[in-house]
Each structure stands twice: as structure tokens, then as C-alpha cells.
Amino acid sequence: MKVLVLTGPESSGKSWLAGKLHTEFGGVVVGEYVRHFIEQTQRDTCYADIEHIARGQLQWEDQARATRPELLILDTHLLSNMLWSQELFADCPAWLEQALLEREYHLHLLLSPNQVPWVDDGQRCQPELAQRQQFHLRCERWLRLHRQPLQCIRGDWQQRQTQALQVVRQWLEST
């Protein structure tokens, strides 16, 4: 099983690109649990929710891993939960980072916030490009610090799709 993670700031195309990659390469896609949580609770999250959200994300991921697909595409993973917790609440449950480091992820596609518009979907909260750029930098720093395999994806929507398809195709063929 090869595990691919899409990560980066909100409104950078993670869910959209996960769908494109699934259409092209198959596999199983795991969505973003926090979206489900917000839809179910019909309220903004608070710090007390972070542990529940992170455990829900892990449960969805584990259920997909248990099916042993050739390709597992994660629309997000605990890095986003960890960084959003720090961003919104200036704190994060200590176990999240260790849980993230204990799992094997074979490739991260880190999506840039540049050159694509921010779209308000009722759950997003970083309309300013500078905010999304900061989040992107925090993702990249963490991934590099922990020597996680990553490929940066940039450009407009068409360029992102072309880059991602090319990177994933080469990655799948080489491993």
C-alpha cells in the first residue's frame, strides 16, 4: 500500500485534487474529518474538540488502511489538526505529533496558497493570502524538520492538476 497525503492551507485545492488523483489512479480517498464534525455539530470548534477530531481522522484513516488498497489518498492528516489547534487555540494535545510521526506516509503533496482564489465555504477562516502563506510555511517547516517526503504543488488550478498527476504517476511507477 502506498500512502499519499495532500496537505497545506485551506482553499488550496486538497479535496478537489484528491478527487482528480482518485479518478486517474484509483485507490481509496479519506476525507477531512473536521468537515464532518462541523456539519454534525453545526458550530465552530473549540479546543476541547481537537482530540475528538484528531481521533476521528485517525479512525477514518485506519478504516481505509484496513482495506489494504494499493493507493491510499489522504485529503489531510494529523498535521493539519495539529497546526490548526496551535493556530486557533495556541495549544495542541501532546499526543498528536507523536501519533503523526508513528505512521508511515510515503509522499506529501504540499499545496501552495498562491495563484488560486480563496473560497468561502462557511467553514474556512483565513481569507487573507498572508495567513494562508504562513500556514503553508508551517506545514513545510514541519515536513522538512521531520524528513517527510514531499513535493510542492503550485500554480493555477490546471497547473496544479498537471503537476500532481505527473508527480504521482512518476512516484507510482518508481516504487
C-alpha positions as CSV (number, residue, x, y, z in Angstrom):
1,M,0.0,0.0,0.0
2,K,1.3,3.5,-0.9
3,V,0.0,6.4,1.2
4,L,-0.3,9.8,-0.4
5,V,-1.2,12.9,1.7
6,L,-2.5,16.2,0.4
7,T,-1.6,19.0,2.8
8,G,-1.4,22.7,3.0
9,P,-3.6,25.7,3.8
10,E,-7.3,25.9,3.3
11,S,-8.7,26.7,-0.2
12,S,-5.6,25.4,-1.9
13,G,-7.4,22.5,-3.7
14,K,-6.7,19.5,-1.5
15,S,-10.1,17.9,-1.7
16,W,-10.5,18.8,-5.4
17,L,-7.1,17.3,-6.2
18,A,-7.7,14.2,-4.1
19,G,-10.7,13.6,-6.4
20,K,-8.7,14.1,-9.6
21,L,-6.0,11.8,-8.4
22,H,-8.6,9.1,-7.4
23,T,-10.2,9.4,-10.9
24,E,-6.8,8.9,-12.5
25,F,-5.1,6.3,-10.3
26,G,-7.9,4.7,-8.3
27,G,-7.3,3.7,-4.7
28,V,-9.2,4.9,-1.6
29,V,-9.7,8.6,-0.6
30,V,-10.0,9.6,3.1
31,G,-11.8,12.9,3.6
32,E,-11.3,15.6,6.2
33,Y,-13.0,14.5,9.4
34,V,-13.2,18.1,10.8
35,R,-15.6,19.0,8.0
36,H,-17.9,16.1,9.0
37,F,-17.6,17.1,12.7
38,I,-18.6,20.7,11.9
39,E,-21.5,19.6,9.8
40,Q,-22.7,17.2,12.5
41,T,-22.4,19.7,15.4
42,Q,-23.4,22.8,13.5
43,R,-21.0,25.0,15.5
44,D,-17.4,26.3,15.4
45,T,-14.9,24.0,17.0
46,C,-13.3,24.7,20.4
47,Y,-10.1,23.4,22.0
48,A,-12.0,20.6,23.7
49,D,-13.0,19.2,20.3
50,I,-9.4,18.8,19.0
51,E,-8.9,15.4,20.5
52,H,-12.2,14.1,19.2
53,I,-11.5,15.5,15.7
54,A,-8.0,14.0,15.6
55,R,-9.2,10.6,16.8
56,G,-11.9,10.7,14.2
57,Q,-9.4,11.5,11.5
58,L,-7.2,8.6,12.6
59,Q,-10.2,6.3,12.7
60,W,-11.2,7.1,9.2
61,E,-7.6,6.6,8.1
62,D,-7.3,3.3,9.9
63,Q,-10.5,2.0,8.4
64,A,-9.2,2.8,5.0
65,R,-5.8,1.3,5.7
66,A,-7.5,-1.9,6.9
67,T,-8.9,-2.4,3.4
68,R,-5.3,-2.5,2.1
69,P,-5.8,-0.5,-1.1
70,E,-2.9,-0.2,-3.5
71,L,-3.1,3.5,-3.1
72,L,-4.5,5.4,-0.1
73,I,-5.1,9.1,-0.8
74,L,-5.5,11.3,2.4
75,D,-7.2,14.6,1.9
76,T,-5.5,15.6,5.1
77,H,-3.8,14.1,8.2
78,L,-2.9,14.9,11.8
79,L,-0.5,17.7,10.7
80,S,-3.5,19.9,9.8
81,N,-5.2,19.1,13.1
82,M,-2.0,19.9,15.0
83,L,-1.3,23.2,13.2
84,W,-4.9,24.4,13.3
85,S,-5.1,23.6,17.0
86,Q,-1.9,25.7,17.5
87,E,-3.3,28.5,15.2
88,L,-6.7,28.8,16.7
89,F,-6.1,27.9,20.4
90,A,-2.3,28.4,20.9
91,D,-2.2,24.8,22.2
92,C,-2.3,21.2,21.0
93,P,-2.8,17.9,22.6
94,A,0.7,16.5,23.2
95,W,-0.1,13.1,21.7
96,L,-0.9,14.3,18.2
97,E,2.6,14.9,17.0
98,Q,3.8,11.5,18.2
99,A,0.9,9.8,16.7
100,L,1.6,11.5,13.4
101,L,5.3,10.5,13.5
102,E,4.4,6.9,14.2
103,R,2.6,6.5,11.0
104,E,4.1,5.9,7.6
105,Y,3.3,8.3,4.8
106,H,5.1,7.8,1.5
107,L,4.5,11.1,-0.2
108,H,3.1,14.5,0.8
109,L,1.8,16.9,-1.8
110,L,2.1,20.3,-0.2
111,L,-0.2,22.7,-1.9
112,S,0.7,26.4,-2.1
113,P,-2.0,29.1,-1.4
114,N,-0.6,31.3,-4.2
115,Q,-2.3,31.8,-7.6
116,V,-5.7,30.4,-6.6
117,P,-8.6,32.3,-5.0
118,W,-9.8,31.8,-1.5
119,V,-13.3,30.4,-1.5
120,D,-15.6,31.0,1.5
121,D,-17.4,27.7,2.2
122,G,-18.8,28.6,5.6
123,Q,-16.0,26.7,7.4
124,R,-12.9,28.4,6.3
125,C,-11.4,31.3,8.3
126,Q,-8.2,32.5,6.5
127,P,-9.4,34.9,3.7
128,E,-6.1,36.8,3.7
129,L,-3.4,35.3,1.5
130,A,-0.7,36.2,4.0
131,Q,-2.4,34.0,6.6
132,R,-2.6,31.0,4.2
133,Q,1.1,31.6,3.2
134,Q,2.1,31.4,6.9
135,F,0.1,28.2,7.3
136,H,1.9,26.8,4.2
137,L,5.3,27.7,5.7
138,R,4.4,26.0,8.9
139,C,3.4,22.8,7.1
140,E,6.6,22.9,5.0
141,R,8.8,23.5,8.0
142,W,7.3,20.6,9.9
143,L,7.5,18.2,7.0
144,R,11.2,19.1,6.3
145,L,12.1,19.1,10.0
146,H,10.8,15.5,10.3
147,R,12.2,14.5,6.9
148,Q,8.9,13.6,5.4
149,P,8.9,13.0,1.6
150,L,7.2,16.0,-0.1
151,Q,6.6,17.6,-3.4
152,C,5.4,21.2,-3.6
153,I,2.4,21.9,-5.9
154,R,2.0,25.4,-7.2
155,G,0.2,27.4,-9.9
156,D,-3.3,27.9,-11.1
157,W,-5.8,25.0,-11.0
158,Q,-4.8,23.5,-14.3
159,Q,-1.1,23.7,-13.4
160,R,-1.7,22.1,-10.0
161,Q,-3.6,19.2,-11.7
162,T,-0.9,18.7,-14.3
163,Q,1.9,18.8,-11.7
164,A,0.1,16.5,-9.3
165,L,-0.8,13.9,-11.9
166,Q,2.8,13.9,-13.2
167,V,4.4,13.7,-9.7
168,V,2.1,10.9,-8.6
169,R,2.4,9.0,-11.9
170,Q,6.2,9.1,-11.6
171,W,6.1,8.1,-7.9
172,L,3.8,5.2,-8.5
173,E,6.0,3.9,-11.4
174,S,9.2,4.3,-9.4
175,T,8.2,2.4,-6.3
